[in-house]
Amino acid sequence: MPSNPEAIRRWLNDIQHHIVMAESFVAGLSYEAFRDDNMRLYAVTRCLEIISEVSRRLPDELKARHPSIEWREMAAAGNIYRHEYEDVAARRVWRTLTVSLPLLRVVIEGELSSK
């Protein structure tokens, strides 16, 4: 069954929205300030959980165009955030936020501009 372009656009917008929101939660913060702020850590983790869930809905052909993105790991991370929450470490969330999300943001913005 062909993918619904409107749904794909909505999902891409959802991912973009949650990337922007997560980044805004930590704007100007050091890792140490982030780590010690439970509210911000929780908020960013929730954004990552939503991004993970939405990424599962994206069609395989879109994901195949961007092999540099670790789509499987992104989807799997959602399970950790939901079911193994005691193992969610601030350092891992920070790394995702500062390393992985900027790369994902570029991909999402590129996909949105081509639609």
BABAPA-378278 format. One record per residue: residue number from 1; chain; x, y, z of N, C-alpha, C in turn. Coordinates in nm, 2 decimals. Each point is the difference from the previous one (the first is absolute). Layout:
<nodes>
nr kette n_xx n_yy n_zz ca_xx ca_yy ca_zz c_xx c_yy c_zz
NUM A X Y Z X Y Z X Y Z
...
</nodes>
This chain:
<nodes>
nr kette n_xx n_yy n_zz ca_xx ca_yy ca_zz c_xx c_yy c_zz
1 A 0.08 -0.12 0.00 -0.08 0.12 0.00 0.09 0.12 0.00
2 A -0.03 0.10 -0.09 0.08 0.12 0.00 -0.01 0.08 0.12
3 A 0.10 0.08 0.04 -0.01 0.08 0.11 -0.08 0.12 -0.02
4 A -0.06 0.05 0.10 -0.09 0.12 -0.01 0.09 0.13 0.02
5 A 0.02 0.08 -0.10 0.09 0.11 0.01 -0.04 0.10 0.11
6 A -0.13 0.02 0.02 -0.05 0.09 0.11 0.04 -0.05 0.13
7 A -0.01 -0.13 0.02 0.04 -0.06 0.13 0.15 0.01 0.02
8 A 0.08 -0.03 -0.11 0.14 0.01 0.01 0.04 0.14 0.04
9 A -0.06 0.10 -0.06 0.03 0.14 0.03 -0.03 0.03 0.14
10 A -0.11 -0.05 0.05 -0.04 0.02 0.14 0.10 -0.06 0.10
11 A 0.04 -0.12 -0.04 0.10 -0.07 0.09 0.14 0.07 0.00
12 A 0.04 0.05 -0.12 0.12 0.08 0.00 -0.01 0.13 0.08
13 A -0.11 0.06 -0.01 -0.02 0.12 0.08 0.00 -0.03 0.14
14 A -0.06 -0.11 0.04 0.00 -0.04 0.15 0.14 -0.02 0.04
15 A 0.08 -0.07 -0.07 0.14 -0.02 0.04 0.07 0.13 0.01
16 A -0.01 0.09 -0.10 0.06 0.13 0.00 -0.04 0.08 0.12
17 A -0.13 0.00 0.03 -0.05 0.07 0.11 0.06 -0.04 0.13
18 A 0.02 -0.13 0.02 0.05 -0.06 0.13 0.15 0.02 0.01
19 A 0.07 0.00 -0.12 0.14 0.04 0.00 0.02 0.14 0.05
20 A -0.07 0.09 -0.06 0.01 0.14 0.04 -0.04 0.02 0.14
21 A -0.10 -0.06 0.05 -0.04 0.01 0.14 0.11 -0.05 0.09
22 A 0.05 -0.12 -0.03 0.11 -0.05 0.09 0.12 0.09 0.00
23 A 0.04 0.05 -0.12 0.11 0.09 0.00 -0.03 0.13 0.08
24 A -0.12 0.05 -0.01 -0.03 0.12 0.08 0.00 -0.02 0.15
25 A -0.03 -0.12 0.04 0.01 -0.03 0.15 0.14 0.01 0.05
26 A 0.10 -0.02 -0.08 0.14 0.00 0.05 0.08 0.12 -0.05
27 A -0.06 0.09 -0.07 0.07 0.11 -0.06 0.08 0.07 0.11
28 A 0.13 0.01 -0.03 0.09 0.08 0.09 0.04 -0.08 0.13
29 A -0.04 -0.13 0.01 0.04 -0.08 0.11 0.13 -0.08 -0.02
30 A 0.07 -0.02 0.10 0.11 -0.10 -0.01 -0.05 -0.14 0.03
31 A 0.08 -0.10 -0.02 -0.05 -0.13 0.03 -0.03 -0.02 0.15
32 A 0.09 0.06 0.08 -0.02 -0.01 0.15 -0.13 0.06 0.04
33 A -0.03 0.12 -0.05 -0.13 0.07 0.03 -0.12 -0.09 -0.04
34 A 0.01 -0.06 -0.12 -0.10 -0.08 -0.05 -0.02 -0.13 0.08
35 A 0.11 -0.06 0.03 0.00 -0.12 0.08 -0.07 0.02 0.14
36 A 0.02 0.11 0.06 -0.05 0.03 0.13 -0.14 0.06 0.00
37 A -0.06 0.02 -0.12 -0.13 0.06 -0.01 -0.10 -0.11 -0.04
38 A -0.06 -0.07 0.10 -0.09 -0.11 -0.03 -0.11 0.03 -0.10
39 A -0.06 0.13 0.02 -0.11 0.03 -0.09 0.05 0.01 -0.15
40 A 0.11 0.06 -0.02 0.05 0.01 -0.14 0.04 -0.14 -0.05
41 A 0.06 -0.08 0.08 0.04 -0.14 -0.04 -0.13 -0.07 -0.04
42 A -0.10 0.01 0.08 -0.13 -0.07 -0.02 -0.06 0.05 -0.13
43 A 0.00 0.13 -0.02 -0.06 0.06 -0.12 0.07 -0.04 -0.13
44 A 0.13 0.00 0.01 0.07 -0.04 -0.12 -0.02 -0.15 -0.03
45 A 0.00 -0.08 0.10 -0.02 -0.14 -0.01 -0.13 -0.03 -0.07
46 A -0.10 0.08 0.05 -0.14 -0.02 -0.06 0.00 0.04 -0.15
47 A 0.07 0.11 -0.04 0.01 0.03 -0.14 0.07 -0.11 -0.08
48 A 0.11 -0.06 0.06 0.06 -0.11 -0.07 -0.09 -0.12 -0.01
49 A -0.08 -0.02 0.10 -0.09 -0.12 -0.01 -0.10 0.02 -0.11
50 A -0.05 0.13 -0.02 -0.10 0.03 -0.11 0.07 -0.02 -0.13
51 A 0.12 0.06 -0.01 0.08 -0.01 -0.13 0.02 -0.15 -0.04
52 A 0.03 -0.08 0.10 0.02 -0.14 -0.02 -0.13 -0.07 -0.05
53 A -0.11 0.03 0.06 -0.12 -0.06 -0.04 -0.04 0.05 -0.14
54 A 0.01 0.13 -0.03 -0.04 0.05 -0.13 0.10 -0.06 -0.11
55 A 0.12 -0.02 0.03 0.10 -0.05 -0.10 -0.04 -0.14 -0.05
56 A -0.07 -0.07 0.09 -0.05 -0.14 -0.04 -0.10 0.01 -0.11
57 A -0.07 0.11 -0.02 -0.11 0.01 -0.10 0.06 0.04 -0.13
58 A 0.12 0.05 -0.01 0.05 0.05 -0.13 0.02 -0.12 -0.09
59 A -0.02 0.02 -0.13 0.01 -0.11 -0.09 0.15 -0.04 -0.02
60 A 0.02 -0.13 -0.03 0.13 -0.05 -0.02 0.08 0.07 -0.11
61 A -0.07 0.04 -0.11 0.07 0.07 -0.11 0.06 0.13 0.05
62 A -0.07 0.07 0.09 0.06 0.13 0.05 0.12 -0.03 0.08
63 A -0.01 -0.10 0.09 0.11 -0.04 0.08 0.12 -0.04 -0.08
64 A -0.02 -0.07 -0.11 0.10 -0.05 -0.08 0.08 0.11 -0.07
65 A -0.06 0.11 -0.02 0.06 0.12 -0.06 0.10 0.06 0.10
66 A 0.00 -0.04 0.12 0.08 0.07 0.11 0.07 -0.11 0.08
67 A 0.09 -0.08 -0.05 0.06 -0.11 0.07 0.09 0.05 0.12
68 A 0.03 0.13 0.00 0.09 0.05 0.11 -0.08 0.01 0.13
69 A -0.13 0.00 -0.01 -0.09 0.01 0.12 -0.02 -0.14 0.05
70 A 0.02 -0.02 0.13 -0.01 -0.13 0.06 -0.15 -0.02 0.04
71 A -0.08 -0.03 -0.10 -0.15 -0.01 0.01 -0.04 -0.11 0.10
72 A 0.07 -0.12 -0.01 -0.03 -0.11 0.09 0.03 0.04 0.15
73 A 0.11 0.06 0.02 0.04 0.04 0.13 -0.10 0.11 0.06
74 A -0.04 0.08 -0.09 -0.10 0.11 0.04 -0.13 -0.07 0.05
75 A -0.05 -0.09 -0.08 -0.12 -0.07 0.04 0.02 -0.08 0.13
76 A 0.11 -0.07 0.01 0.03 -0.08 0.12 0.01 0.09 0.12
77 A 0.05 0.12 -0.01 0.02 0.09 0.11 -0.13 0.03 0.07
78 A -0.11 0.01 -0.08 -0.13 0.02 0.06 -0.04 -0.11 0.10
79 A 0.04 -0.12 -0.03 -0.03 -0.11 0.10 0.08 0.02 0.13
80 A 0.12 0.05 -0.01 0.07 0.03 0.12 -0.06 0.11 0.08
81 A -0.04 0.11 -0.07 -0.06 0.11 0.07 -0.13 -0.04 0.06
82 A -0.08 -0.09 -0.06 -0.13 -0.04 0.06 0.01 -0.12 0.10
83 A 0.09 -0.10 -0.03 -0.01 -0.12 0.08 0.12 -0.02 0.09
84 A 0.11 0.06 -0.03 0.13 -0.01 0.07 0.04 0.13 0.05
85 A -0.10 0.08 0.05 0.03 0.14 0.03 0.11 0.02 0.11
86 A 0.01 -0.11 0.08 0.11 0.02 0.11 0.14 0.00 -0.07
87 A 0.01 -0.05 -0.12 0.13 0.00 -0.07 0.02 0.12 -0.09
88 A -0.09 0.09 0.00 0.02 0.13 -0.08 0.10 0.09 0.08
89 A 0.11 0.01 -0.06 0.11 0.08 0.06 0.00 0.13 -0.06
90 A 0.03 0.10 0.08 0.00 0.14 -0.05 0.11 0.01 -0.11
91 A 0.11 -0.06 0.02 0.11 0.00 -0.10 -0.05 -0.05 -0.14
92 A -0.07 -0.11 0.00 -0.05 -0.05 -0.13 -0.10 0.09 -0.06
93 A -0.09 0.06 0.08 -0.10 0.10 -0.05 0.07 0.12 -0.06
94 A 0.10 0.05 0.07 0.08 0.12 -0.04 0.07 -0.03 -0.13
95 A 0.06 -0.12 -0.01 0.07 -0.03 -0.13 -0.10 -0.01 -0.11
96 A -0.12 -0.06 0.02 -0.10 -0.01 -0.11 -0.04 0.14 -0.04
97 A -0.02 0.09 0.10 -0.04 0.13 -0.02 0.10 0.09 -0.08
98 A 0.13 -0.02 0.04 0.10 0.08 -0.06 0.07 -0.05 -0.12
99 A -0.01 -0.14 -0.02 0.07 -0.06 -0.12 -0.10 -0.05 -0.10
100 A -0.10 -0.08 0.05 -0.09 -0.07 -0.10 -0.11 0.10 -0.05
101 A -0.06 0.08 0.09 -0.11 0.08 -0.04 0.04 0.10 -0.11
102 A 0.12 0.07 0.01 0.03 0.09 -0.11 0.01 -0.06 -0.14
103 A 0.05 -0.13 0.00 0.00 -0.07 -0.13 -0.14 -0.03 -0.05
104 A -0.08 -0.05 0.10 -0.14 -0.03 -0.04 -0.07 0.12 -0.04
105 A 0.02 0.11 0.06 -0.07 0.13 -0.04 0.03 0.04 -0.14
106 A 0.13 -0.02 -0.04 0.04 0.03 -0.14 -0.08 -0.09 -0.10
107 A -0.01 -0.13 0.03 -0.07 -0.09 -0.08 -0.15 0.03 -0.01
108 A -0.06 0.03 0.11 -0.14 0.03 0.01 -0.03 0.13 -0.08
109 A 0.08 0.10 0.02 -0.02 0.13 -0.07 0.02 -0.02 -0.15
110 A 0.09 -0.08 -0.04 0.02 -0.03 -0.14 -0.12 -0.07 -0.06
111 A -0.05 -0.10 0.07 -0.12 -0.07 -0.05 -0.12 0.09 0.00
112 A -0.02 0.09 0.09 -0.11 0.09 0.00 0.01 0.10 -0.11
113 A 0.12 0.04 -0.03 0.02 0.10 -0.11 -0.02 -0.06 -0.14
114 A 0.01 -0.13 -0.01 -0.02 -0.07 -0.13 -0.14 -0.05 -0.02
115 A -0.09 0.02 0.10 -0.14 -0.04 -0.01 -0.09 0.11 -0.05
</nodes>
